Amino acid sequence: MGKLKRQLYAAFSVCKADRELVTLMMNDEQTITRAECAASSGKRSILIVDDEMINLDLTARVFRNRGFRVLTAANALDALVLVKENNPEIAVLDYMMPEMNGFSALTEIKQQFPDTYVIILTGRGSERIAVELMKAGASDYIVKPFLNQDLVERVEKVLKVREIEIRNRELLVERDRLVGEIATWNRELEERVREKTNELQRVQGEIIQAEKMSTLGYLSAGMAHEIRNPLNSIGLYVQLVKGCPDETERLECLEKIEQEIKRIDGILRKLMDAVKRPRFHLRQVSINEVIDSAIELFRSRMEMHRVRLDREYRKIPPPIQADPLELEQIFTNLFVNSIEEMTDGGVLGVMLEQDDDKIVVRVSDTGKGIPRENVSKVFDPFFTTKTSGTGLGLSVVLRIVRTYNGKIEVESEEGKGTVFTVSLPIPSATAN
């Protein structure tokens, strides 16, 4: 060991860093031996490449002493074989080497083994060389002479940078994987949405068809019920006519038959009104004029029943595109219902206003009101609590209101009266 010490001092007497390495080797021989004998698994790995064997040995000992798994090579060609076989985390290359210099070795390592980071040791402190090295992929370079502590610190910094960059690459790969998965999920979700949308449209079509058939059956049943009564009466009167010798009685029976026939005709006309028909007479209609026209139709009836009119036009809305006869039918049906509820007098209230983008008309009466259990049924075809009538008037009103994308609501309290509220949208082009 004494001979080796003298050789080391003689060979590196010009280099302070190398003298430090020698001192370390002499004073810490037991630690170095332990480091060399320790298991290499889980250690950070470093490749040291230098054609000067003493430099190579001393540098290797420094890093083994610090817990690294150290690989060594005396030339760049052997170094490339070691990198390929061991994939070290970092390589420390001497710039000046025979056969292949450090720059060429750097280029080969970065092209083939990008996860091995490289530090170049050079005795040439040229800025041009430094720029070329960094462009070629060097993580750092150190100009000789240097303190081995500087080399260790540079290696530690490069390892930290390597860890961060590799982690970033892994995160980018994971991000790309997740983006791909998300794209796949989105495609699958879009496909499922399309399938569910198609299924929903199919089900909706089936529901609409079922509702149409249900409505048709309901209307048919109601019409049969309404027509059956006058038909039964006609049958009875016919039998009476056949067996009645008295001419006067026969004429009375014939008159009754005629009345029942008119009753059937009225039912059929109401039913036709309840069926949606195309609107061929659309024009600009002022709702206040339609209401006024409908009121005039009932002026004499209101006087006969001592019904007082309370008309209030808070804000007259702009005209809308509509069939005036259809709109008039709304209010004539509402007025009929209200007046018939006030046979002993009362107040027919008509209020008109514009609420933002819709027309609002409230028709109220001070009649006896609608029983709570019947309020939800008033728009059903053929529903009526009156001794006469078809029960189709309010169903016609509902159909017309919905034709214009409006809505109708009813509020009632027994003993106090009923309020119908009709709301019709105003097209944005005409809304104030």
C-alpha positions in Angstrom: 0.0 0.0 0.0 2.9 2.4 0.7 4.2 2.0 -2.9 0.8 2.8 -4.3 0.6 5.9 -2.2 3.9 7.3 -3.4 2.9 6.6 -7.1 -0.4 8.4 -6.6 1.3 11.5 -5.1 3.8 11.6 -7.8 1.4 11.2 -10.7 -1.1 13.9 -9.5 1.1 16.4 -7.7 -0.1 19.2 -10.1 -3.8 18.7 -9.3 -5.3 19.6 -6.0 -8.4 17.6 -6.7 -6.4 14.5 -7.4 -4.4 14.9 -4.2 -7.7 15.1 -2.3 -8.7 11.8 -3.9 -5.5 10.2 -2.9 -5.8 11.5 0.7 -9.4 10.2 0.8 -8.2 6.7 -0.4 -5.4 6.6 2.2 -7.5 7.7 5.2 -10.8 6.0 4.4 -9.6 2.6 3.2 -12.0 0.7 5.4 -15.0 2.7 4.3 -14.0 2.2 0.6 -13.7 -1.5 1.2 -17.2 -1.7 2.7 -18.6 0.3 -0.2 -17.1 -2.0 -2.7 -18.4 -5.1 -1.0 -21.9 -3.7 -0.5 -24.8 -5.0 -2.6 -25.4 -2.9 -5.7 -29.1 -3.4 -5.9 -31.1 -0.2 -5.4 -28.0 2.0 -5.7 -27.6 4.9 -8.0 -25.5 3.9 -11.0 -22.7 5.9 -12.6 -20.3 5.2 -15.5 -16.9 6.7 -15.4 -14.9 6.8 -18.6 -11.2 7.9 -18.7 -8.2 6.6 -20.5 -6.0 7.6 -17.5 -6.3 4.5 -15.2 -5.3 6.3 -12.1 -7.9 9.1 -12.7 -10.4 6.4 -13.4 -9.7 4.4 -10.2 -9.6 7.4 -7.9 -12.9 8.9 -9.3 -14.6 5.4 -9.0 -13.5 5.1 -5.4 -15.0 8.5 -4.6 -18.4 7.6 -5.9 -18.3 4.1 -4.5 -17.6 5.7 -1.1 -20.8 7.7 -1.5 -22.9 4.7 -2.2 -23.0 4.6 -6.0 -22.9 1.5 -8.1 -19.8 2.4 -10.2 -19.0 1.1 -13.7 -15.7 2.0 -15.3 -14.4 2.0 -18.9 -11.0 3.1 -20.3 -12.4 4.1 -23.7 -15.5 5.2 -25.3 -16.2 2.0 -27.2 -16.2 -0.1 -24.0 -18.3 2.6 -22.4 -21.0 2.2 -25.1 -21.2 -1.5 -24.4 -21.6 -0.9 -20.6 -24.3 1.7 -21.2 -26.2 -0.8 -23.4 -25.9 -3.6 -20.9 -26.4 -1.7 -17.6 -28.3 1.5 -18.5 -26.6 3.7 -15.9 -28.3 6.8 -14.7 -25.3 9.1 -15.4 -22.0 8.9 -17.3 -18.9 11.0 -16.6 -16.8 11.1 -19.8 -13.4 12.5 -20.3 -13.4 14.7 -23.4 -9.9 13.7 -24.7 -9.8 9.9 -25.3 -8.2 7.8 -28.1 -10.2 6.2 -30.9 -13.5 8.0 -30.0 -13.5 11.2 -28.0 -16.0 12.3 -25.4 -18.0 14.4 -27.8 -18.6 11.4 -30.2 -19.4 9.1 -27.2 -21.8 11.8 -25.9 -23.6 11.9 -29.3 -23.9 8.1 -29.4 -25.2 7.8 -25.9 -27.8 10.5 -26.3 -29.1 9.0 -29.6 -29.3 5.4 -28.3 -29.7 5.7 -24.6 -31.5 9.0 -23.7 -32.1 8.0 -20.1 -28.3 8.1 -19.4 -27.4 11.7 -18.6 -23.8 12.8 -19.4 -21.2 15.0 -17.7 -18.1 15.9 -19.7 -14.7 16.4 -18.1 -12.5 18.7 -20.3 -9.2 20.4 -20.0 -10.3 22.9 -22.6 -12.2 25.7 -21.1 -13.4 27.0 -24.5 -16.9 28.6 -24.5 -17.3 27.2 -28.1 -16.7 23.7 -26.9 -19.0 24.1 -24.0 -21.8 25.3 -26.3 -21.2 22.4 -28.6 -21.3 19.9 -25.7 -24.6 21.3 -24.4 -26.2 21.3 -27.9 -25.1 17.6 -28.3 -27.0 16.7 -25.1 -24.6 17.0 -22.3 -26.2 17.7 -19.0 -23.1 19.5 -17.6 -19.4 19.9 -18.1 -16.5 20.5 -15.8 -13.2 22.1 -16.7 -10.1 20.5 -15.2 -8.6 20.8 -12.7 -11.5 20.5 -10.3 -12.3 19.6 -6.7 -13.9 16.2 -6.4 -16.5 17.7 -4.2 -17.5 19.9 -7.1 -17.8 16.8 -9.3 -19.9 15.1 -6.7 -22.2 18.1 -6.4 -22.5 18.4 -10.2 -23.4 14.7 -10.4 -26.1 15.1 -7.6 -27.6 18.1 -9.4 -27.7 16.3 -12.7 -29.3 13.2 -11.0 -32.0 15.5 -9.6 -32.6 17.0 -12.9 -32.7 13.6 -14.5 -35.3 12.4 -11.9 -37.5 15.4 -12.6 -37.3 15.1 -16.4 -37.9 11.4 -16.4 -40.8 11.9 -14.1 -42.2 14.6 -16.3 -41.8 12.2 -19.3 -43.7 9.5 -17.4 -46.4 12.0 -16.5 -46.7 13.1 -20.2 -47.0 9.5 -21.2 -49.6 8.9 -18.5 -51.4 12.1 -19.6 -51.4 10.9 -23.2 -52.7 7.6 -22.0 -55.5 9.2 -20.0 -56.3 11.6 -22.9 -56.6 8.5 -25.1 -58.8 6.8 -22.5 -61.0 9.9 -22.1 -61.3 10.1 -25.9 -62.4 6.5 -26.0 -64.8 7.0 -23.1 -66.2 10.1 -24.9 -66.8 8.1 -28.1 -68.4 5.3 -26.2 -70.5 7.9 -24.3 -71.5 9.6 -27.5 -72.5 6.3 -29.0 -74.6 5.4 -25.9 -76.2 8.9 -25.9 -77.1 8.3 -29.6 -78.5 4.9 -28.8 -80.5 6.3 -25.8 -81.7 9.3 -27.8 -82.9 7.0 -30.6 -84.6 4.7 -28.0 -86.2 7.7 -26.3 -87.5 9.1 -29.6 -88.9 5.7 -30.4 -90.5 5.4 -26.9 -91.9 9.0 -27.2 -93.3 8.1 -30.6 -95.0 5.1 -29.1 -96.3 7.2 -26.2 -97.7 9.8 -28.5 -99.4 7.2 -30.6 -100.8 5.6 -27.5 -102.0 8.9 -26.2 -103.7 9.6 -29.6 -105.4 6.2 -29.5 -106.3 6.8 -25.8 -107.8 10.2 -26.7 -109.6 8.8 -29.6 -111.1 6.0 -27.5 -112.0 8.6 -24.8 -113.6 10.9 -27.3 -115.4 8.0 -28.9 -116.7 6.7 -25.5 -117.8 10.2 -24.5 -119.5 10.8 -27.8 -121.3 7.5 -27.6 -122.4 8.3 -24.1 -123.6 11.7 -25.1 -125.4 10.6 -28.2 -127.0 7.5 -26.6 -129.3 9.5 -24.5 -131.0 11.5 -27.2 -131.1 8.4 -29.4 -132.9 6.5 -26.6 -135.3 9.4 -26.3 -135.9 9.4 -30.1 -136.6 5.7 -30.0 -139.2 6.1 -27.2 -140.9 9.0 -29.0 -141.0 7.0 -32.2 -142.8 4.2 -30.4 -145.3 6.7 -29.0 -145.9 8.1 -32.4 -146.7 4.7 -33.8 -149.2 3.8 -31.1 -150.7 7.2 -30.5 -154.1 7.9 -32.1 -154.2 11.5 -31.0 -152.9 13.8 -33.6 -151.9 16.5 -31.0 -149.8 14.0 -29.0 -148.2 12.7 -32.2 -147.2 16.2 -33.2 -145.7 16.8 -29.7 -143.7 13.6 -30.0 -142.4 14.6 -33.4 -141.4 18.0 -32.0 -139.5 16.2 -29.2 -137.8 14.0 -31.8 -136.8 17.1 -33.7 -135.3 18.6 -30.6 -133.3 15.5 -29.8 -132.0 15.4 -33.4 -130.9 19.0 -33.0 -129.2 18.0 -29.7 -127.3 15.2 -31.5 -126.3 17.8 -34.2 -125.0 20.1 -31.5 -122.9 17.3 -30.0 -121.4 16.5 -33.4 -120.6 20.2 -34.1 -118.9 20.5 -30.7 -116.9 17.4 -31.4 -115.7 18.8 -34.7 -114.7 21.9 -33.0 -112.6 19.9 -30.5 -110.6 18.4 -33.4 -107.6 20.5 -34.4 -108.1 22.0 -37.7 -105.7 24.0 -39.9 -105.8 27.7 -39.5 -106.3 29.2 -43.0 -107.2 32.8 -41.9 -104.1 34.0 -40.1 -103.7 37.7 -39.7 -102.6 40.4 -37.3 -105.2 40.3 -34.5 -105.6 42.7 -31.5 -106.6 40.6 -28.6 -108.6 43.5 -27.0 -110.8 43.7 -30.1 -111.4 40.0 -30.0 -112.5 40.2 -26.4 -114.7 43.2 -27.1 -116.4 41.4 -30.0 -117.0 38.3 -27.8 -118.5 40.5 -25.0 -121.0 42.1 -27.4 -122.3 38.6 -28.2 -123.4 38.1 -24.6 -124.5 41.7 -23.8 -128.2 40.8 -23.8 -127.7 37.6 -21.9 -125.8 39.4 -19.2 -128.6 41.9 -18.8 -131.1 39.1 -18.6 -129.2 37.5 -15.8 -128.3 40.8 -14.1 -124.6 40.2 -14.6 -122.4 43.3 -14.4 -119.3 43.6 -16.6 -116.0 44.7 -14.9 -113.6 45.2 -17.8 -110.0 46.3 -17.2 -107.3 46.7 -19.8 -104.2 47.5 -17.9 -101.8 47.4 -20.9 -103.0 46.6 -24.4 -100.4 44.2 -26.0 -99.3 44.4 -29.6 -101.2 42.4 -32.3 -100.3 38.8 -32.9 -100.6 36.5 -35.9 -103.7 34.4 -35.3 -107.1 33.3 -36.6 -109.6 35.8 -35.0 -112.4 33.2 -35.0 -110.3 30.8 -33.0 -109.4 33.4 -30.5 -113.0 34.5 -30.2 -114.0 30.9 -29.6 -111.7 30.9 -26.5 -113.5 33.8 -24.9 -117.0 32.9 -26.0 -116.6 29.5 -24.3 -115.2 31.2 -21.1 -117.9 33.8 -21.0 -120.7 31.2 -21.5 -119.3 29.2 -18.5 -119.0 32.2 -16.3 -122.5 33.7 -17.1 -124.2 30.3 -16.6 -122.7 30.2 -13.2 -124.4 33.5 -12.2 -128.1 33.0 -13.0 -129.0 35.2 -10.1 -126.7 38.0 -10.9 -123.0 38.6 -10.3 -119.9 40.2 -11.8 -118.1 39.0 -14.9 -114.5 40.2 -14.7 -112.3 40.6 -17.8 -108.7 41.8 -17.2 -106.1 42.2 -20.0 -102.4 43.0 -19.6 -99.0 42.3 -21.1 -96.5 40.5 -18.9 -93.1 40.7 -20.6 -93.3 38.6 -23.7 -96.9 37.2 -23.2 -100.5 38.3 -23.3 -102.4 37.5 -20.1 -106.3 37.5 -19.9 -108.2 36.7 -16.7 -111.9 35.9 -16.9 -113.5 35.7 -13.5 -117.0 35.2 -12.1 -118.7 35.5 -8.7 -120.7 32.3 -9.2 -120.9 29.3 -7.0 -117.5 27.9 -7.9 -116.2 24.5 -8.9 -115.9 21.7 -6.3 -112.3 21.0 -5.5 -112.4 17.4 -6.8 -113.7 18.6 -10.2 -111.2 21.4 -10.8 -108.6 19.1 -12.5 -111.3 17.7 -14.7 -112.8 20.8 -16.3 -110.7 20.6 -19.5 -111.6 16.9 -20.0 -113.8 16.2 -23.1 -117.4 15.5 -22.2 -116.9 16.4 -18.5 -119.8 18.6 -17.2 -121.7 19.1 -14.0 -124.5 20.9 -15.8 -127.9 19.3 -16.6 -127.4 20.4 -20.3 -124.3 20.8 -22.4 -121.8 18.5 -24.0 -118.8 19.2 -21.8 -116.7 20.0 -24.9 -116.4 23.8 -24.6 -113.4 24.0 -22.3 -111.6 21.1 -24.1 -112.0 23.2 -27.3 -110.5 26.2 -25.4 -107.5 24.1 -24.2 -106.9 22.8 -27.7 -106.9 26.3 -29.3 -104.7 27.8 -26.5 -102.1 25.0 -27.0 -102.3 25.6 -30.7 -100.8 29.0 -30.1 -98.2 27.6 -27.6 -100.1 29.2 -24.7 -101.5 27.8 -21.5 -104.7 28.1 -19.5 -105.1 27.8 -15.8 -108.1 27.6 -13.5 -108.6 28.6 -9.9 -111.9 28.2 -8.1 -113.4 28.3 -4.6 -116.9 27.1 -3.8 -119.2 29.9 -2.9 -116.8 32.6 -4.2 -116.3 32.0 -7.9 -113.9 30.9 -10.6 -111.0 32.5 -12.4 -109.6 31.3 -15.8 -106.2 32.7 -16.8 -105.1 32.5 -20.5 -101.5 33.2 -21.4 -100.5 33.6 -25.1 -96.9 34.2 -26.2 -95.9 37.4 -28.1 -93.4 36.9 -30.9 -90.1 38.6 -30.1 -90.3 40.8 -33.1 -93.5 42.4 -31.8 -92.9 42.3 -28.1 -92.4 45.7 -26.4 
